[in-house]
Amino acid sequence: MAEVDSEIYAVADTEAQTEFYDKVGRFSSKAYKQLKPTLRKMKQFAGPQSEQILGMTPMGQMLGLGPPGSIEALK
């Protein structure tokens, strides 16, 4: 009986993790699309440091931006 319960919990945990990562992926792609115009303006203003500057904002920190190449990782 305990084996069956642990298997059920393991499956439920795996499904919950999969659902969570799917939601995070959808949010990241939506946030990236919303940030594209801002990123374009930042690149015009700050040049190569634009990713690092964007990484200092709360949204940039939440998305894990900052180091060079982090924007491409979001795509």
Secondary structure, 3 states (H helix, E strand, C coil): CHHHHHHHHHHHHHHHHHHHHHHHHHHHHHHHHHHHHHHHHHHHHHHHHHHHHHHCCHHHHHHCCCCCCHHHHHC
